[in-house]
């Protein structure tokens, strides 16, 4: 039986994607490249490619969030 797709996607992103401060165009290019690597890894792990966890928009959002710098996290408050 194949691994749980949701766990696979989140674990793979956690292990393979680091945040970076890059211009928006470069981030979009990087997101697309990472999404292709993730899809290839999911095929190797025998994750059904029609699983909703592998939907392009969802992958893009998850990868994009993982890349975004987290500089503002320590600036709590009510702003």
C-alpha positions as CSV (number, residue, x, y, z in Angstrom):
1,X,0.0,0.0,0.0
2,X,1.3,3.5,-0.9
3,X,2.0,6.0,1.8
4,X,-0.7,8.5,2.8
5,X,-0.5,11.2,0.1
6,X,-1.0,14.1,2.6
7,X,1.8,12.9,4.8
8,X,4.0,12.2,1.9
9,X,3.6,15.7,0.4
10,X,4.1,17.5,3.7
11,X,7.1,15.4,4.8
12,X,8.7,15.8,1.4
13,X,8.3,19.6,1.4
14,X,9.6,19.7,5.0
15,X,12.7,17.7,4.0
16,X,13.4,19.3,0.7
17,X,12.3,22.9,0.7
18,X,13.9,25.7,2.6
19,X,12.9,29.4,2.8
20,X,14.7,31.9,0.7
21,X,14.6,35.6,0.2
22,X,14.3,35.9,-3.5
23,X,12.4,38.2,-5.9
24,X,8.9,37.1,-6.8
25,X,9.8,35.9,-10.3
26,X,12.5,33.7,-9.0
27,X,10.2,32.3,-6.4
28,X,7.6,31.3,-9.0
29,X,10.3,29.6,-11.1
30,X,11.6,27.8,-8.0
31,X,8.1,26.7,-7.0
32,X,7.5,25.2,-10.4
33,X,10.9,23.3,-10.3
34,X,10.2,22.0,-6.8
35,X,6.7,20.9,-7.8
36,X,8.1,18.9,-10.7
37,X,10.6,17.2,-8.3
38,X,7.8,16.5,-5.8
39,X,5.6,15.0,-8.5
40,X,8.5,12.7,-9.6
41,X,9.1,11.6,-6.0
42,X,5.4,10.9,-5.5
43,X,5.4,8.7,-8.6
44,X,8.4,6.8,-7.2
45,X,6.5,6.4,-3.9
46,X,3.6,5.0,-5.8
47,X,1.2,7.8,-4.7
48,X,-1.8,7.9,-7.0
49,X,-1.2,10.9,-9.3
50,X,-4.9,11.8,-9.3
51,X,-4.9,12.3,-5.5
52,X,-6.2,15.7,-4.5
53,X,-3.1,16.3,-2.4
54,X,-1.1,16.4,-5.7
55,X,-3.4,19.1,-7.2
56,X,-1.2,21.7,-8.9
57,X,-2.7,24.6,-7.1
58,X,-2.4,23.0,-3.7
59,X,1.2,22.0,-4.3
60,X,2.0,25.5,-5.5
61,X,0.5,27.0,-2.3
62,X,2.3,24.6,0.0
63,X,5.7,25.0,-1.7
64,X,5.3,28.8,-1.9
65,X,4.5,28.9,1.8
66,X,7.6,26.8,2.6
67,X,9.8,29.1,0.5
68,X,8.6,32.4,1.9
69,X,10.9,34.0,4.5
70,X,9.5,33.9,8.0
71,X,11.0,37.3,9.0
72,X,7.7,38.7,10.3
73,X,6.9,35.8,12.6
74,X,8.7,37.4,15.5
75,X,6.9,40.7,15.1
76,X,3.8,39.6,16.9
77,X,1.3,42.1,18.2
78,X,-2.0,43.4,16.9
79,X,-0.7,44.9,13.6
